[in-house]
Structures are given as structure tokens and as C-alpha cells.
Amino acid sequence: MPFPISDHFDGEVFCNPEPTIRRTDGKKFGLMTIIRARMKRDPAVWAQWPAHVENKVYPKPSGPVPAGAVDVTFIGHSSFLLRVAGQNILTDPVFSKRCSPVSFAGPARVRAPGLTIEELPEISLLLLSHNHYDHCDVPSLRKLAKRFPKMRVATGLGNAAFLAGKGIANAVELDWWETVEMNGVKITATPARHFSARTLNDRNKTLWTGMMIEPAAGPKIYFAGDTGYTKFFTEIAQRLGPPDLALLPIGAYEPRWFMGPVHMNPEDAVKAFMDLSAKRAVGMHFGTFQLTAEAIDAPEADLVAAKAAAGLAAGDFVTLDVGETRREPPP
């Protein structure tokens, strides 16, 4: 691979500078470990979703966004529409029924996307953090590329060729700390503590990233992608400056012995928020696909407890309902 050797690339595969091994014998998790962990998921803890969430209908995002502000619409999981400085930006767009290699099996969404592809405004920029199926949804990407042929894509090293092979053009690959300007928006890829794979044979062949988004006339936004808690949050703030808004994952975290190195729980997310010195945060990566063992409402409840324990105000770190739009900073 034509990538430079670094603390996160050994010439063959990408890696995390921080350990992600949790087995006491020092061995890596094998396929059967993953299968056993998946089998422990209890569908009953997600079947209750319609009973305890009011399915509100929210107005579609429209109208001008003031200079210095961003309208954040939660589509679901890690998918957001960001309307800022005259640009419409999508993060890790997943609109399919399932996040899976096949359309007939695998984790199915429990709520429809907050916006359909047909309801989206003209998308100028798409951020793709890594290649897992719950973040890199090829059917959705193909539809978006067809509808928005001028749309540009920012992603991690190794992903552009894969995307081009699926008919998604205009992708720019970034290494950690590398910056590109797209349509007047500065994008810097940031370290994350995760991994990549789409098959049994391509683990860590492509790079996972977060991204700092700096519009010419808008707030600085940090999109964490998918990550476990990492020392890099502090370095991100030191090198790039604290974000005005951080989009941080809070779900898919149980069991901790297995998910802890690669997925944050709400307590981790609150620590990340503080390490980043962010002004405000919005939670993501919860309440859409049952990927792990915690109950569907656990991430939001645990976030409330973690904020209280850290002495944060309720409005410092919030979650949005699917389809809900929030303006930052608030008017």
C-alpha cells in the first residue's frame, strides 16, 4: 500500500497507537469471540422502542442559517445533516433498512430515517469516517452520488478506490491530521480508536478517522466518527482548537470487556467532551440499530447520569430525536 509508515500504519495494516486487546492471555479477539458477543444481544430490550418514545413529526430543515450558526438535523445513528455557511454536509449517511453485507439479514433499523434522501437539500460535502456497514452504506452512497453528482467526499486512507468501484466519485483520502479544503470548508482528519473491516479478509486495510469541520463563516464542528475513549481528544483540542460543537458517540457499548476499546459509553463521551473543551455536544450512535447488548434507552439515561456526575449543565451535552433539528449556538 502506498501509505507512509507511521504510529498507526506498519506498511501492511492500520492500527491504534493505544492498545485495544482486552483478553487476559494477550491474544486478539477471534471470529468466535465476536459471534458469542453478538449472540448475547437480547432483542427484548429493543422491542419496547415504540412504547416509550413518542414518534413526533418535526419540521423539515429549511430557510437560511445565520452566519456563525449551524442547523444540526439528526437523521439517525451517526447520520446528521449539517447546514452551515451555505453548505449542506452529511455525516456517515445510512438510509437502508439494515446495516449488513446482505439486505435480508443483519441489524435492522427500529426507526425510519429522520429525513429521506429525496427530502435532502443539495448536498455539497459528505464525511465518511470508516468502512463499517453502519457507517458506510453503499446503497445509500450510490443514491446520494446519483442525486448529487457534484457532491464531494472526505474519508480516511484506502477508501477512495473502494468507493470508486461502487460508483461513488470525488472522494479525497486523508491521513490523521491531514487537512483539505472543500467548497470553502476546511476538513481535518483526526485520530480515532477503532478499526475497519467489511469482510473477513480486509481488517484494518483502510483508516478510520474523526473529522474537524471548519466552515469559512460558521462554528467549528468536531465529528468523532466511531471511537473508543482516547488520549487523542486532548491533543485534538490542543492542535486544532476546541470545537464549538462536538458530535460524540454514546451507544453500542456493552459488554464493556469487548466494546470498551472501540466504542465509548456515555461516561467516556462526557470525558471526551471535557477533554475537547467543546462548548456543546450532541450524542449519536444510539437508538437506531441494535449492535450490542445494552437496552435501547440506556445510552440516554446513562448520559443524564454521567453529566450530573461531571457537573455539566443539561444543555451542554444533549441528544436529538430522530428528525429533530437544533441550531447551534442556540438563538
C-alpha positions as CSV (number, residue, x, y, z in Angstrom):
1,M,0.0,0.0,0.0
2,P,1.4,3.5,-0.9
3,F,0.8,4.9,2.6
4,P,3.6,6.3,4.8
5,I,4.8,4.3,7.8
6,S,3.6,5.9,11.0
7,D,2.4,5.2,14.5
8,H,-0.8,3.9,13.1
9,F,0.4,2.2,9.9
10,D,3.0,-0.5,9.8
11,G,3.3,-0.9,6.0
12,E,0.6,-3.5,5.8
13,V,-2.3,-2.6,8.1
14,F,-3.5,0.3,10.2
15,C,-3.5,0.1,13.9
16,N,-4.3,2.1,17.1
17,P,-1.4,3.6,19.0
18,E,-3.4,2.7,22.1
19,P,-3.9,-1.0,22.9
20,T,-7.3,-2.4,22.1
21,I,-6.7,-6.0,23.3
22,R,-8.7,-6.9,26.4
23,R,-8.1,-10.7,26.7
24,T,-6.1,-11.7,29.8
25,D,-4.0,-14.1,27.7
26,G,-2.9,-11.2,25.4
27,K,-4.4,-12.8,22.3
28,K,-6.6,-10.9,19.8
29,F,-10.3,-11.5,19.7
30,G,-11.2,-14.1,17.1
31,L,-14.3,-14.6,15.0
32,M,-15.9,-16.9,17.6
33,T,-15.4,-14.2,20.3
34,I,-17.3,-11.8,18.1
35,I,-20.1,-14.3,17.3
36,R,-20.5,-15.2,21.0
37,A,-20.8,-11.5,22.0
38,R,-23.3,-10.9,19.2
39,M,-25.4,-13.8,20.4
40,K,-25.8,-12.3,23.8
41,R,-27.9,-9.4,22.5
42,D,-31.4,-9.6,23.8
43,P,-34.0,-8.5,21.2
44,A,-36.5,-7.8,24.0
45,V,-34.6,-4.8,25.3
46,W,-35.1,-3.1,21.9
47,A,-38.6,-4.3,21.1
48,Q,-40.1,-1.8,23.5
49,W,-39.0,1.3,21.5
50,P,-42.4,2.4,20.1
51,A,-43.9,2.1,23.6
52,H,-41.7,4.7,25.3
53,V,-40.9,7.1,22.6
54,E,-43.4,9.5,21.1
55,N,-42.9,9.5,17.3
56,K,-43.1,13.2,16.8
57,V,-43.1,14.8,13.3
58,Y,-40.6,17.6,13.1
59,P,-40.5,20.4,10.5
60,K,-38.0,19.8,7.7
61,P,-34.9,21.9,7.9
62,S,-35.3,24.9,5.6
63,G,-34.6,28.6,5.3
64,P,-31.3,30.5,5.7
65,V,-28.9,29.7,8.5
66,P,-27.4,32.8,10.1
67,A,-23.6,33.4,9.7
68,G,-21.8,31.8,12.6
69,A,-24.5,29.2,13.2
70,V,-25.2,25.6,12.2
71,D,-28.5,23.7,11.9
72,V,-28.0,20.1,13.0
73,T,-30.6,17.5,12.0
74,F,-30.4,14.0,13.4
75,I,-31.2,11.5,10.7
76,G,-30.3,8.5,12.9
77,H,-27.3,6.5,14.3
78,S,-24.3,8.6,13.1
79,S,-26.0,10.3,10.2
80,F,-26.5,14.1,10.5
81,L,-27.4,16.9,8.1
82,L,-25.3,20.0,8.9
83,R,-26.5,23.2,7.2
84,V,-23.7,25.7,7.7
85,A,-22.3,28.7,5.8
86,G,-24.2,28.0,2.7
87,Q,-23.1,24.3,2.6
88,N,-25.1,21.2,3.3
89,I,-22.9,18.4,4.8
90,L,-23.8,14.8,5.5
91,T,-22.0,12.6,8.0
92,D,-21.9,8.8,7.6
93,P,-25.2,8.6,5.8
94,V,-27.1,5.3,6.3
95,F,-30.7,5.2,4.9
96,S,-31.0,1.5,4.3
97,K,-33.2,-0.8,6.4
98,R,-30.3,-2.9,7.5
99,C,-26.6,-2.2,8.2
100,S,-25.3,-5.5,6.9
101,P,-23.5,-7.2,4.0
102,V,-26.9,-8.5,2.8
103,S,-30.3,-6.9,2.6
104,F,-32.2,-9.9,4.1
105,A,-30.4,-10.3,7.4
106,G,-28.4,-8.3,10.0
107,P,-29.3,-5.4,12.3
108,A,-32.4,-3.7,11.2
109,R,-33.3,-0.1,12.0
110,V,-36.0,0.4,14.6
111,R,-37.0,3.9,13.4
112,A,-37.1,5.3,9.9
113,P,-34.5,7.9,9.0
114,G,-35.4,11.4,10.1
115,L,-35.1,12.6,6.5
116,T,-35.3,10.6,3.3
117,I,-32.7,11.1,0.5
118,E,-35.5,12.7,-1.5
119,E,-36.0,15.3,1.3
120,L,-32.4,16.3,1.5
121,P,-31.3,19.7,0.2
122,E,-28.4,19.8,-2.3
123,I,-25.5,18.1,-0.6
124,S,-22.1,19.6,-1.2
125,L,-19.9,17.5,1.1
126,L,-20.1,14.1,2.6
127,L,-17.9,12.9,5.5
128,L,-17.2,9.1,5.7
129,S,-15.4,8.1,8.9
130,H,-14.7,4.5,8.1
131,N,-16.0,1.5,6.2
132,H,-18.2,-0.4,8.7
133,Y,-21.7,-1.2,7.4
134,D,-23.4,1.0,10.0
135,H,-21.4,4.0,8.7
136,C,-20.5,3.1,5.1
137,D,-23.8,2.1,3.5
138,V,-23.1,1.5,-0.2
139,P,-26.8,1.6,-1.4
140,S,-27.3,5.0,0.3
141,L,-24.0,6.3,-1.1
142,R,-24.9,5.3,-4.6
143,K,-28.3,7.0,-4.4
144,L,-26.7,10.1,-3.0
145,A,-24.0,10.2,-5.7
146,K,-26.7,9.8,-8.4
147,R,-28.8,12.6,-6.9
148,F,-25.9,14.9,-6.1
149,P,-23.3,14.4,-8.8
150,K,-21.2,17.4,-7.6
151,M,-21.1,16.1,-4.0
152,R,-17.5,15.6,-2.7
153,V,-16.5,13.0,-0.2
154,A,-13.8,13.3,2.6
155,T,-12.7,9.9,4.0
156,G,-9.7,8.1,5.5
157,L,-6.8,6.5,3.7
158,G,-7.6,3.5,1.5
159,N,-11.4,4.2,1.0
160,A,-11.4,6.1,-2.3
161,A,-10.7,3.1,-4.5
162,F,-13.4,1.1,-2.8
163,L,-15.9,3.9,-3.3
164,A,-14.9,4.5,-6.9
165,G,-15.6,0.8,-7.6
166,K,-19.1,1.3,-6.2
167,G,-19.7,4.3,-8.4
168,I,-19.1,7.0,-5.8
169,A,-16.6,9.5,-7.2
170,N,-15.0,12.7,-6.0
171,A,-13.5,11.1,-2.8
172,V,-10.5,12.6,-1.1
173,E,-8.5,10.4,1.3
174,L,-6.9,11.9,4.4
175,D,-4.4,10.6,6.9
176,W,-4.8,11.7,10.6
177,W,-4.0,15.4,11.0
178,E,-4.2,15.9,7.2
179,T,-6.3,18.9,6.0
180,V,-8.2,19.6,2.8
181,E,-10.5,22.4,1.8
182,M,-13.7,21.5,0.0
183,N,-16.2,24.1,-1.1
184,G,-14.8,26.6,1.3
185,V,-14.9,24.2,4.3
186,K,-11.7,23.1,5.9
187,I,-11.7,19.4,6.9
188,T,-9.0,17.9,9.1
189,A,-9.0,14.1,9.7
190,T,-8.4,13.4,13.4
191,P,-7.3,10.2,15.2
192,A,-9.9,7.8,16.5
193,R,-9.6,4.5,18.4
194,H,-11.4,2.0,16.3
195,F,-10.8,-0.5,13.4
196,S,-12.1,-1.2,9.9
197,A,-13.4,-4.2,8.0
198,R,-16.1,-5.2,5.5
199,T,-15.1,-8.9,5.0
200,L,-13.1,-11.5,6.9
201,N,-10.0,-10.7,4.9
202,D,-9.7,-6.9,4.9
203,R,-9.4,-6.0,8.6
204,N,-7.6,-2.7,9.1
205,K,-6.7,-2.3,5.5
206,T,-8.3,1.2,5.5
207,L,-8.1,4.0,8.0
208,W,-10.8,5.2,10.5
209,T,-11.0,8.8,11.4
210,G,-12.9,11.6,13.1
211,M,-13.1,15.0,11.4
212,M,-12.9,18.6,12.4
213,I,-15.1,20.8,10.2
214,E,-14.2,24.4,9.9
215,P,-16.6,26.4,7.6
216,A,-15.4,29.9,6.4
217,A,-18.3,31.5,8.3
218,G,-19.6,29.1,10.8
219,P,-18.9,27.3,14.0
220,K,-16.1,24.7,14.3
221,I,-17.7,21.2,14.5
222,Y,-16.0,18.0,15.5
223,F,-17.5,14.8,14.2
224,A,-16.0,11.9,16.1
225,G,-17.0,9.1,13.8
226,D,-16.7,5.8,15.7
227,T,-14.2,5.6,18.5
228,G,-13.4,4.3,22.0
229,Y,-12.2,6.8,24.5
230,T,-8.7,8.0,23.5
231,K,-5.9,10.2,24.7
232,F,-6.2,12.0,21.3
233,F,-9.2,14.1,22.4
234,T,-6.9,16.3,24.4
235,E,-4.4,16.6,21.5
236,I,-7.2,17.4,19.0
237,A,-8.1,20.4,21.1
238,Q,-4.5,21.5,21.5
239,R,-3.7,21.2,17.8
240,L,-6.9,22.3,16.2
241,G,-8.6,24.3,18.9
242,P,-11.7,23.4,20.9
243,P,-14.8,22.8,18.8
244,D,-17.9,24.9,19.2
245,L,-19.9,21.7,18.8
246,A,-18.9,18.0,19.2
247,L,-20.9,15.1,17.7
248,L,-19.9,12.2,20.0
249,P,-21.0,8.6,20.1
250,I,-22.8,7.4,23.2
251,G,-24.2,4.0,22.3
252,A,-23.2,0.4,21.4
253,Y,-21.0,-0.1,24.4
254,E,-22.0,-3.3,26.2
255,P,-20.4,-5.6,27.2
256,R,-17.5,-3.3,28.2
257,W,-14.9,-6.1,28.2
258,F,-15.5,-6.4,24.5
259,M,-16.7,-3.0,23.2
260,G,-14.7,-0.7,25.6
261,P,-11.6,-0.3,23.4
262,V,-13.6,0.8,20.3
263,H,-16.9,2.3,21.5
264,M,-17.5,5.0,24.1
265,N,-20.2,4.7,26.7
266,P,-21.8,7.9,27.9
267,E,-19.3,8.3,30.8
268,D,-16.5,8.1,28.2
269,A,-18.3,10.6,26.0
270,V,-18.6,13.1,28.8
271,K,-14.9,12.8,29.4
272,A,-14.2,13.3,25.7
273,F,-16.4,16.4,25.7
274,M,-14.4,17.8,28.6
275,D,-11.0,16.8,27.0
276,L,-12.0,18.6,23.8
277,S,-13.1,21.7,25.8
278,A,-16.1,21.8,23.5
279,K,-18.8,24.4,24.1
280,R,-21.6,21.9,23.5
281,A,-22.1,18.4,22.3
282,V,-24.8,16.2,20.6
283,G,-24.9,12.5,21.1
284,M,-25.1,9.9,18.3
285,H,-24.6,6.2,17.5
286,F,-27.6,5.1,19.6
287,G,-31.3,4.2,19.2
288,T,-31.3,3.1,15.6
289,F,-29.6,-0.4,15.1
290,Q,-29.2,-3.0,17.9
291,L,-25.5,-3.6,17.6
292,T,-24.7,-4.5,21.2
293,A,-26.2,-5.7,24.5
294,E,-27.4,-2.5,26.3
295,A,-31.1,-1.6,26.3
296,I,-32.3,0.9,23.7
297,D,-32.9,3.6,26.2
298,A,-29.7,3.0,28.3
299,P,-27.5,5.5,26.4
300,E,-29.7,8.5,27.0
301,A,-30.4,7.5,30.6
302,D,-26.7,6.9,31.3
303,L,-25.8,10.2,29.6
304,V,-28.0,12.1,32.1
305,A,-26.2,10.3,35.0
306,A,-22.8,11.0,33.5
307,K,-23.5,14.7,33.0
308,A,-24.7,15.0,36.6
309,A,-21.7,13.2,38.0
310,A,-19.4,15.6,36.0
311,G,-21.3,18.7,37.0
312,L,-22.4,19.6,33.4
313,A,-25.5,21.6,32.7
314,A,-28.3,19.8,31.0
315,G,-27.9,21.8,27.8
316,D,-24.1,21.3,27.5
317,F,-24.5,17.8,26.0
318,V,-27.8,16.8,24.5
319,T,-29.4,14.2,22.3
320,L,-31.8,14.8,19.5
321,D,-34.9,12.9,18.5
322,V,-34.8,11.3,15.0
323,G,-35.7,14.1,12.6
324,E,-35.2,16.9,15.1
325,T,-33.2,20.0,14.2
326,R,-31.2,22.0,16.6
327,R,-29.5,25.4,15.9
328,E,-26.0,25.9,17.4
329,P,-25.4,28.2,19.1
330,P,-29.0,28.5,20.2
331,P,-30.7,31.8,19.2
